[in-house]
Amino acid sequence: MKRAISLVLVFALAMSLCLGLTGCQKSSAIVIGIPNDPTNEARALELLESLGYITLKDLGDSDVEATVLDIESNPYGLEFKEVEAAQLPSVLQDVDYAIINSNYAIAAGLSPVTTEGTDVSYPNIIAVKDGTQSSDKIKALVAATNSKAVVDYIEETYNGAVVCDLVDPTDDGIDPTVDYKALAGTTITIAASPTPHCDILKVVAEVLAKQDITLKITEFTDYIQPNNVVESGEYDANYFQHIPYLENFNAENGTHLVSAIAVHHEPMGIYLGKQTSLDAIKGE
């Protein structure tokens, strides 16, 4: 009888140890989806650092290029899933959280649980090939963009999810140094991201149409081709990126693109996936 009881106890102990080991092997790490492109990945990591979840190495002027390899301290054992920025809303259901640019979040109907501070600004720009920015065609595009019609549209449409960066906008969107009569009947071509860029450009197109200038807007869903088609001269301009991304692209690809005007910025935010609050990061 005693032997039988001992065997039962040994079996029970073995089972508890087995279950304990199994529990230890099961990963409970929080997984966060982040953009995989330069600068946006750095922005995502800087947002997490500002909230005290990680610490990044001091990279000096290269902070805008930080990646997960530059995490110095990760006290909560966070894991990261690097995903193309445009695809982050679609993988949200598979991760605990995702850090998403507001343009993609707006298109997906998502609301953030927290965003970058108001002191963080990466203005999205209209970019052109260097040397064309002084042409009447580009000057007309810039003037139409820097109009009160565009400012009003951004402020009334996005409720802070997109923040206007235009400076000293004009009532009519006209540059007095441009020969608009010579431009009548001209078409300006521009490559742009879907939301909010294409939508904002539709307002710019209305301003240019008053001068008999057509703005042909082509939607692109990647971050590579819009720069390639401007560099090649196939398109006059593009509108989808911020300056750190542009500078990095030029350095890596030998392109010659410059900013013509800063239009708006999109606060990056943390969006809930499997979790219902940020408390899970600290195990609360």
C-alpha positions in Angstrom: 0.0 0.0 0.0 2.8 2.4 1.0 4.6 1.5 -2.2 1.5 2.3 -4.3 1.1 5.7 -2.5 4.7 6.5 -3.2 4.4 5.7 -6.8 1.3 8.0 -7.1 3.2 10.8 -5.3 6.2 10.4 -7.6 3.9 10.4 -10.7 2.1 13.6 -9.5 5.4 15.3 -8.8 6.7 14.4 -12.3 3.5 15.7 -13.9 3.7 19.0 -12.0 7.4 19.4 -13.1 6.5 18.6 -16.7 3.7 21.1 -16.7 5.9 23.7 -15.0 8.6 23.2 -17.7 6.0 23.5 -20.4 4.7 26.7 -19.0 8.2 28.1 -18.9 8.8 27.2 -22.5 5.6 28.9 -23.7 6.4 32.4 -24.8 4.5 35.2 -23.1 6.4 38.1 -24.6 4.6 41.1 -25.9 4.9 41.4 -29.7 4.8 44.8 -31.3 4.5 45.4 -35.0 6.7 48.3 -36.3 7.5 49.8 -39.7 10.5 48.2 -41.4 11.7 51.2 -43.4 14.4 53.6 -42.3 13.4 56.5 -40.1 9.9 55.2 -39.5 11.3 52.3 -37.6 13.4 54.7 -35.6 10.4 56.9 -34.9 8.5 53.8 -33.6 11.4 52.9 -31.3 11.7 56.5 -30.1 8.0 56.5 -29.2 8.5 53.4 -27.1 11.6 54.9 -25.5 9.6 58.1 -24.6 7.1 55.9 -22.8 9.9 54.2 -20.8 9.5 50.7 -22.4 13.0 50.5 -23.9 16.2 52.5 -24.0 18.1 53.1 -27.3 21.8 53.5 -27.7 23.0 57.1 -28.3 23.6 57.2 -32.0 24.1 61.0 -32.2 23.1 62.3 -35.6 22.2 58.8 -36.7 19.2 58.5 -34.3 16.8 58.7 -37.2 18.3 55.4 -38.5 17.9 53.4 -35.2 16.7 49.8 -35.5 15.9 47.0 -33.1 19.6 46.2 -33.1 20.2 49.6 -31.4 18.0 48.8 -28.3 20.3 49.0 -25.3 17.7 48.0 -22.6 14.5 46.0 -23.0 13.3 45.5 -19.4 9.9 44.1 -20.4 11.3 41.6 -22.9 9.4 43.1 -25.9 9.6 41.3 -29.2 9.3 43.2 -32.5 7.8 42.2 -35.8 9.1 44.4 -38.6 6.5 44.9 -41.3 6.1 47.2 -44.3 4.4 50.3 -43.0 1.4 50.0 -45.3 0.7 46.4 -44.1 0.7 47.1 -40.4 -3.1 47.6 -40.1 -3.6 44.2 -41.6 -1.3 42.4 -39.2 -2.7 44.1 -36.1 -4.8 41.1 -35.2 -1.7 38.9 -35.0 0.3 41.1 -32.7 -0.3 42.7 -29.3 0.3 46.2 -30.5 1.4 48.0 -33.7 3.0 51.4 -34.2 1.4 52.8 -37.3 1.7 56.0 -39.3 -1.6 57.9 -39.1 -2.2 57.9 -42.8 -2.5 54.1 -42.9 -4.5 54.1 -39.7 -6.9 56.7 -41.0 -7.5 54.5 -44.1 -8.1 51.5 -41.9 -10.5 53.4 -39.5 -8.2 52.9 -36.5 -7.7 55.1 -33.4 -4.5 55.2 -31.4 -4.2 54.6 -27.7 -1.3 57.1 -27.6 0.8 59.1 -30.1 4.1 60.9 -30.5 4.3 64.2 -28.6 3.5 67.5 -30.2 7.2 68.3 -30.2 7.9 65.5 -32.7 7.4 66.5 -36.3 8.4 64.8 -39.5 6.7 67.0 -42.2 5.6 65.2 -45.3 6.9 67.1 -48.3 6.4 67.6 -52.0 9.6 66.4 -53.5 11.1 67.3 -56.9 14.3 66.6 -58.8 17.0 69.0 -57.9 17.2 71.8 -60.5 13.4 71.8 -61.3 12.3 73.6 -58.2 12.8 77.1 -59.8 10.7 76.2 -62.9 7.3 77.9 -63.3 5.6 74.6 -63.3 6.9 73.6 -59.8 6.5 77.1 -58.4 2.8 77.0 -59.5 2.4 73.7 -57.8 4.0 74.9 -54.6 1.9 78.1 -54.6 -1.3 76.2 -55.0 -0.3 73.9 -52.2 0.5 76.7 -49.9 -3.1 78.1 -50.1 -5.7 78.6 -47.4 -8.0 76.2 -49.3 -5.5 73.4 -48.4 -5.0 74.6 -44.9 -8.7 74.6 -44.3 -9.2 71.2 -45.8 -6.5 69.6 -43.6 -7.7 71.2 -40.4 -11.4 70.5 -41.0 -11.0 67.0 -42.3 -8.5 65.2 -40.1 -9.2 66.6 -36.6 -5.5 66.5 -35.6 -4.7 63.1 -37.1 -3.0 65.0 -39.8 -1.3 68.3 -38.8 -0.8 71.2 -41.3 2.8 72.5 -41.6 2.1 75.1 -44.3 3.6 78.6 -43.5 2.0 81.9 -44.6 -0.6 80.4 -46.9 -2.1 82.7 -49.5 -5.8 83.3 -50.2 -5.5 82.5 -54.0 -2.6 80.1 -54.2 -0.8 82.2 -56.8 2.9 83.0 -57.1 3.2 86.5 -58.6 6.5 85.5 -60.3 4.9 82.8 -62.3 3.8 83.3 -65.9 0.4 81.6 -65.6 -0.6 82.5 -69.2 2.3 80.5 -70.5 1.3 77.6 -68.3 -2.3 77.5 -69.4 -3.1 74.0 -70.7 -0.1 72.5 -69.0 -0.3 69.2 -67.0 1.7 68.7 -63.8 2.2 65.1 -62.9 2.6 64.0 -59.3 3.0 60.6 -57.6 1.4 60.2 -54.2 0.3 57.9 -51.3 -3.4 57.2 -51.0 -4.5 58.9 -47.7 -4.2 61.7 -46.9 -1.8 62.7 -49.7 -4.1 62.1 -52.8 -7.0 63.7 -51.0 -5.0 66.8 -50.2 -3.8 67.0 -53.7 -7.3 67.0 -55.0 -7.7 70.4 -53.3 -4.5 71.6 -54.9 -5.8 70.5 -58.3 -8.9 72.7 -57.8 -6.7 75.7 -57.1 -4.5 75.0 -60.2 -7.6 74.4 -62.4 -8.5 78.1 -61.9 -5.4 78.9 -63.9 -6.1 76.3 -66.6 -3.4 74.0 -65.2 -4.2 70.3 -64.8 -2.7 68.3 -61.8 -2.5 64.6 -62.8 -2.4 62.6 -59.5 -1.2 59.0 -59.6 -1.6 56.8 -56.5 1.3 54.7 -55.4 1.2 52.2 -52.5 5.0 51.7 -52.0 7.9 54.0 -50.9 10.3 53.3 -53.8 8.7 53.9 -57.1 7.4 57.5 -56.3 11.0 58.6 -56.0 12.3 56.6 -59.0 9.7 58.1 -61.3 10.6 61.7 -60.3 14.3 61.0 -60.6 13.8 59.6 -64.1 11.7 62.6 -65.1 8.6 60.6 -65.8 6.8 62.6 -63.1 7.3 66.2 -62.0 6.9 65.6 -58.2 5.8 63.3 -55.5 4.1 63.6 -52.2 4.4 60.8 -49.6 7.6 61.1 -47.6 9.4 63.1 -44.9 12.8 64.7 -45.2 14.8 62.1 -43.2 13.4 59.3 -45.5 14.2 61.4 -48.6 17.8 62.0 -47.4 18.3 58.4 -46.7 16.9 57.4 -50.1 19.2 59.8 -51.9 22.2 58.5 -50.0 21.4 54.8 -50.7 20.3 55.2 -54.3 22.3 58.1 -55.7 19.1 60.1 -56.5 18.9 63.9 -56.6 15.6 64.8 -55.0 14.9 67.8 -52.9 12.0 69.2 -50.9 9.9 71.8 -52.6 7.5 72.5 -49.7 6.6 70.9 -46.3 2.9 70.3 -46.2 1.8 68.2 -43.2 2.9 65.7 -40.6 1.3 62.5 -39.4 1.7 61.7 -35.7 2.8 58.0 -35.3 0.7 56.1 -32.7 0.4 52.9 -30.9 -2.7 50.8 -31.8 -4.2 48.0 -29.9 -4.0 44.5 -31.4 -4.6 41.5 -29.1 -4.5 43.7 -26.0 -7.0 46.1 -24.6 -4.6 48.6 -23.0 -0.9 49.4 -22.6 -0.9 47.8 -19.2 0.0 44.4 -20.6 3.4 45.7 -21.5 4.4 45.9 -17.9 2.4 42.8 -17.0 -0.2 44.7 -15.1 
